Amino acid sequence: MKRFDGRVSIVTGASQGIGEAIARDLADEGATVILADVQLEKLEAVARSIAEAGGRAEAHAVDVADTASVERMVAAVAAAHKRIDHLVNNAGITRDGLLMRMKEEDWDAVIRVNLKGTFNFSKAVLRTMIAARYGRIVNIASVAGLMGNAGQTNYAASKSAVIALARSLAREVGARGITVNAVAPGFIATAMTEKLPEEVKAAYLEIIPLKKFGLPKDVSSAVKFLLSEDASYITGQVVSVNGGMYM
Ligand SMILES: NC(=O)c1ccc[n+]([C@@H]2O[C@H](COP(=O)([O-])OP(=O)(O)OC[C@H]3O[C@@H](n4cnc5c(N)ncnc54)[C@H](O)[C@@H]3O)[C@@H](O)[C@H]2O)c1
């Protein structure tokens, strides 16, 4: 018996990086994972490789910020599986730049994916979770949403907002058996951080007490805990996975 046997878990932004690691881990623990991403080919490759490893996965092409598409996708998943136990709002983008020079479209793009995407999926799964009187939602935030980061006003604001969304929703749905938490990663080695200049990476290492960057599986471990029965009395919380970069 695995700990997520029989569970149905939606993971957004699952075609690579942290979302892919979360999806693989949940499938390893027995969950049927519903993968949502804009990169369909990569997503299908992840789903195939999960199936080859003996897991259950479905790939769905969806832009998390497109409300109607998200509603359609979630309705189809609920109809097919009759349950949605877990939602991990992981899809996220950066469009870095100093506020003085930030283009309106860079502000809008980040808020649209990171914040509106989290709103869309959270709202869409609630009917099914409330009917079951069970659900676990985890929003992937960021250390930037806790401490701020020069060059990331749009991103930090969106990540602070998904923390506030988690806390507020936790208060709304706690009586229905649903927990809502956030995980705030620090510097995790993925495509998102790969593109940063070497001197920026070196500066981050300086301020990380554990003196190394995190891996996607470090974030996934915290997500798995929050989705599990071990965390059934934890809601409205932020778990930092940052090597001590911000305490
Ligand atoms: N890597 C880090 O250091 C770090 C730190 C803190 C927080 N995070 C957060 O973790 C999450 C995952 O980041 P990552 O490092 O794996 O990034 P990544 O860029 O490797 O992966 C992001 C995924 O989201 C998908 N995506 C982007 N826009 C989408 C949309 N509109 N609809 C559906 N899917 C979309 C991408 O296709 C990709 O698969 C993000 O929310 C990110 O902000 C990452």
The ligand as an ORCA input file, in Angstrom:
! r2SCAN-3c Opt
* xyz 0 1
  N      13.628     27.372     -9.700
  C      13.589     28.122     -8.627
  O      14.633     28.499     -8.061
  C      12.289     28.537     -8.020
  C      12.339     29.247     -6.828
  C      11.159     29.644     -6.225
  C       9.947     29.331     -6.809
  N       9.923     28.644     -7.981
  C       8.601     28.373     -8.550
  O       8.467     26.986     -8.786
  C       7.585     26.781     -9.889
  C       8.265     25.874    -10.914
  O       9.438     26.524    -11.352
  P      10.606     25.799    -12.184
  O      11.868     26.312    -11.651
  O      10.351     24.342    -12.250
  O      10.354     26.529    -13.583
  P      10.333     25.982    -15.086
  O      10.360     27.193    -15.938
  O      11.360     24.930    -15.270
  O       8.882     25.286    -15.171
  C       7.692     26.025    -15.198
  C       6.635     25.194    -15.892
  O       5.421     25.970    -15.957
  C       4.896     25.853    -17.266
  N       4.068     27.018    -17.592
  C       4.489     28.293    -17.798
  N       3.439     29.072    -18.123
  C       2.346     28.272    -18.121
  C       0.966     28.486    -18.371
  N       0.501     29.709    -18.719
  N       0.113     27.455    -18.271
  C       0.563     26.208    -17.947
  N       1.855     25.940    -17.700
  C       2.731     26.967    -17.780
  C       6.121     25.758    -18.158
  O       5.784     25.249    -19.435
  C       7.011     24.839    -17.332
  O       6.713     23.485    -17.561
  C       7.233     28.159    -10.414
  O       5.999     28.584     -9.871
  C       8.352     29.011     -9.883
  O       7.978     30.354     -9.755
  C      11.056     28.245     -8.608
*
